[in-house]
Structures are given as structure tokens and as C-alpha cells.
Amino acid sequence: MIIPHARYVRVENKGKGRTLAAQARLADRFLSRMIGLLGRGSLPEGDGLVIAPGSSIHTFFMRFPIDVVFVSREGVVLKTAENVKPWRLAFSPRGTRYTIELPVGAIGASQTERSDRLEFSAA
């Protein structure tokens, strides 16, 4: 699976007909991956951050909790972590290629779970 090279991407769970993020910022450079969501006061519904390549994440210095989805190169959900609070770690499973950070509740609302297949398109 290839993520479109666009500043923002749409993340969809096609099998369930649900959208995880209508407009997720793509962090595919060293600095954008390092900064991530730091400095933001919140993450509005429909927004997100796709880290590529991505792996384990931390929420040190963040001011709000997030949902996290770890995805393989093929777009298969390997693991989800809901309501990861500030000052925590979320470890990725082996094979993670993309890490998606979302507002709390996005995983539940989209009914996304392990083994689902996600699709990325330009937003």
C-alpha cells in the first residue's frame, strides 16, 4: 500500500464503511515526525496525524489523550490503543509501518479493530 504524497490524507476503514480521519496531516519527514502533535491544545474530530514510517509513540508533553492505530505496510490494522493519556507510551507490534494518531473516540466510532484493512487517499 502506498500513502499518497499529500500534506493531508483521508483514512478509511473500507470493510466497515467508516472514516477514521477525514483530514489527517501526513508526517513523513524527520522534523514532522518528531514534532507530531506537540504544542497543540486538542485534536478536533475528523483530524489526525499519520506518521510514516511510524512505530511506537509517546505522549510526553502533550495536553490531551489520543487514540492510536498501528498499521502494516499492506494497510492491515495490527493494534489499536484507545484513550492514551499524556505522559504515556504506546508500543507498536512487529511489522508496523504507519502509526495513526486520532482524537479519543475515533477508534470506537469507526469500529476499527485488529485485522481491519485501511485505505489512504489524498484529502
BELVENCOR-V77436 format. One record per backbone hydrogen bond with DSSP energy under -0.5 kcal/mol. NH is the residue of the N-H (numbers start at 1). CO is the residue of the C=O. E is the energy in kcal/mol with one decimal. If there is no record, write none. Layout:
nh=NH co=CO e=E
nh=NH co=CO e=E
//
This chain:
nh=6 co=4 e=-1.8
nh=9 co=24 e=-2.9
nh=10 co=121 e=-3.5
nh=11 co=21 e=-2.8
nh=12 co=10 e=-0.5
nh=12 co=119 e=-2.7
nh=13 co=18 e=-3.1
nh=14 co=12 e=-1.0
nh=14 co=117 e=-0.6
nh=15 co=117 e=-0.7
nh=16 co=13 e=-0.8
nh=17 co=13 e=-0.9
nh=18 co=13 e=-2.0
nh=20 co=11 e=-2.3
nh=20 co=18 e=-0.5
nh=21 co=11 e=-1.6
nh=22 co=46 e=-1.0
nh=23 co=46 e=-2.5
nh=24 co=9 e=-3.2
nh=25 co=48 e=-2.4
nh=26 co=7 e=-2.7
nh=27 co=25 e=-0.6
nh=27 co=50 e=-3.2
nh=28 co=26 e=-0.8
nh=33 co=29 e=-2.5
nh=34 co=30 e=-2.3
nh=35 co=31 e=-2.5
nh=36 co=32 e=-2.0
nh=38 co=35 e=-2.5
nh=40 co=37 e=-1.8
nh=47 co=44 e=-2.1
nh=48 co=23 e=-0.7
nh=49 co=101 e=-2.2
nh=50 co=25 e=-2.9
nh=51 co=49 e=-0.6
nh=51 co=99 e=-3.4
nh=52 co=27 e=-2.4
nh=52 co=50 e=-0.6
nh=53 co=97 e=-0.7
nh=54 co=97 e=-2.5
nh=57 co=90 e=-2.3
nh=59 co=88 e=-2.5
nh=62 co=59 e=-1.7
nh=63 co=40 e=-0.5
nh=66 co=84 e=-1.8
nh=67 co=102 e=-2.6
nh=68 co=81 e=-2.9
nh=69 co=100 e=-2.3
nh=70 co=79 e=-2.8
nh=71 co=69 e=-0.5
nh=71 co=98 e=-3.1
nh=72 co=76 e=-2.6
nh=73 co=95 e=-0.5
nh=75 co=72 e=-1.7
nh=77 co=116 e=-3.1
nh=78 co=70 e=-3.0
nh=79 co=70 e=-1.3
nh=81 co=68 e=-2.7
nh=84 co=66 e=-3.5
nh=85 co=83 e=-0.8
nh=87 co=59 e=-1.9
nh=88 co=85 e=-0.6
nh=90 co=57 e=-2.5
nh=96 co=93 e=-1.4
nh=97 co=71 e=-3.2
nh=98 co=71 e=-2.4
nh=99 co=51 e=-2.0
nh=100 co=69 e=-2.9
nh=101 co=49 e=-3.0
nh=101 co=99 e=-0.5
nh=102 co=67 e=-3.1
nh=103 co=47 e=-0.6
nh=104 co=65 e=-0.5
nh=106 co=103 e=-2.1
nh=109 co=105 e=-2.7
nh=110 co=106 e=-1.7
nh=111 co=107 e=-0.7
nh=111 co=108 e=-0.7
nh=112 co=107 e=-1.6
nh=115 co=77 e=-3.0
nh=116 co=113 e=-2.0
nh=118 co=75 e=-3.3
nh=119 co=12 e=-2.6
nh=121 co=10 e=-1.8
nh=123 co=8 e=-2.1
//
